[in-house]
Amino acid sequence: QVQLVESGGGLVQAGGSLRLSCAPSGTIFSIKAMGWYRQAPGKQRELVAKITTGGSTNYADSVKGRFTISRDNAKNTVYLQMNSLKPEDTAVYLCNYEATFYPYKYWGQGTQVTVSS
């Protein structure tokens, strides 16, 4: 089964930047949307940003103005540019693809982002 592979996480100081990437290990047909979620220890998974095939985006209020989601349609790759990082952004970041056909949703394994104060 096709898997999503994230990269770009790491340790950064507050105020710094990171760029996450996510690409599928194989072909996924009819992708409707791509997104990034995050999960911090002891907290529920939350949507960070999402982009549709039409290019519409939405962001969590906590990251608006600091994070930017983008996609490369030719490569079926999604990116998350994270600027002005804060310690509260520390979490495992997971990418998610929504597709028209089964299994409809794909998840990556996650990449750790740690922001030190």
N, C-alpha and C positions, 0 to 999 in steps of 0.2 A: 504494500500500500504506500502511496505517496506520502512523504512526510515534509513538514516545514522545518527549515534549518535557520536559526537565528544566529547572528554574530554582532559584535560591536560593544557588548557590555564591558563593564570593568569598574575600577575604583577611580573616582574623581573628586576633587575638592569642590566645596560649595562655590557656585558661580561659574563653574566650568561647563564644558559641553561634551556630549557623546552623540554618535550617530549609530543607530541600530539598523541592521538589514535583515531581511527575511526572504528566503527563496525556497521554492519547492524542489524536492529531490527528483521529481518527474513531472509529467504533464498533468495539469488539472484543467478540465474543460469548463467553460461557462462560469468563470468566476464573477460573482456579483459584487462582492465587497472584500476589502482587506482591512484588518485592524490590528491594533496593539492593545493588549490588556496588561495589567500588572497586579501582583499579589504580594503584599508585605506580610511578614510573620504575624499571625494572629488576626489577620484582616481578610475580608472577602475580596475575591477577584473583582477588579473594576475596569471598565472601559477607559482607555486613555485617549485613543483617537481612532477614527475610522474613515475610510475613503471608498466611495463607490466607483463602479465602472464609468459612471458619468462624470466623475471628478468631484462630486460633492463630499464635503468633509464635515466632521463634527468632532469636538474635543470636550474632554472633561473640563469643568470650570477651573479646576486647580492647575491646569497646564496651558490654558489659553494665553496666547501671546509669548509663550516660551518654547513650546514644542510645535513642530511642523511635520505632518505626514505627507508622503509623496509616493508615487508608484512609477515603475517602468513597465508599461504594458507588454512590451516585446519580450521581457524577461520574466514576466509575472512576479516581479519583485517589489516589495514594499519597504519603505525606509521611515525612520523616525529620527528627525533631528531634534535633539534636546539641548536647549541652551539655558543659561541661568539656573543650573540645577541646584536643588535644595536638598537638605538631609531627608526631608519627608518624601522625596522622590525615590528613596531607596526601596527596592523591591525586585522581585523576579519579573521580567518583562516577557510576555508571550505573544507571539503573533497568531492571528486567526484569519482564515479565509472562509468565505461563504460561497458555496457553489450551487448551481441549479440541480446537479445530479448527485446521487448517493456517492459518498456519505454526507454530503451537504455542508459539513463543517470540518475543517482541518485545524489542528493545533500544533504549534511547535513545542519543543521541550522547555524552552525558556532560557533567558540569559540574565545573569545577575548584574544589577546596577547598584552600586554603593556610592553614596555621596557623603563625604566626611565634612564635618563642620570646622 
